[in-house]
Amino acid sequence: MNPLVLSKLGLLIPVLMLQYFFNLCTIKVFEAFTGTESGALDD
């Protein structure tokens, strides 16, 4: 593979992991503030 592609993947993976954990934390905080469990947006 192209070394440039590998370097981009090396940067992309940690960023995606950070976004994933950030989303999890945001959901937890949202649930804590709304006082509901997951599925609050379901009818």
C-alpha positions as CSV (number, residue, x, y, z in Angstrom):
1,M,0.0,0.0,0.0
2,N,0.9,3.6,-0.4
3,P,2.7,4.9,2.8
4,L,0.6,8.0,2.6
5,V,-2.6,5.9,2.8
6,L,-1.2,4.0,5.8
7,S,-0.4,7.3,7.6
8,K,-3.9,8.6,6.9
9,L,-5.4,5.4,8.3
10,G,-3.2,5.7,11.3
11,L,-4.7,9.1,12.0
12,L,-8.2,8.2,11.0
13,I,-8.6,5.2,13.4
14,P,-7.9,7.1,16.6
15,V,-10.2,10.0,15.5
16,L,-13.0,7.5,14.8
17,M,-12.5,5.9,18.2
18,L,-12.6,9.3,19.9
19,Q,-15.8,10.2,18.1
20,Y,-17.3,6.8,19.1
21,F,-16.4,7.3,22.8
22,F,-17.6,10.9,22.6
23,N,-20.9,9.8,21.2
24,L,-21.3,7.2,24.0
25,C,-20.5,9.9,26.7
26,T,-23.0,12.3,25.1
27,I,-25.7,9.7,25.1
28,K,-25.0,8.9,28.8
29,V,-25.1,12.6,29.8
30,F,-28.3,13.1,27.7
31,E,-30.0,10.2,29.5
32,A,-28.8,11.5,32.9
33,F,-30.3,14.9,32.2
34,T,-33.6,13.6,30.8
35,G,-33.9,11.0,33.5
36,T,-34.8,8.3,30.9
37,E,-33.1,5.2,29.7
38,S,-32.1,4.4,26.1
39,G,-35.0,4.5,23.7
40,A,-36.3,7.9,24.9
41,L,-36.8,9.0,21.3
42,D,-39.0,6.0,20.5
43,D,-42.8,6.2,20.5
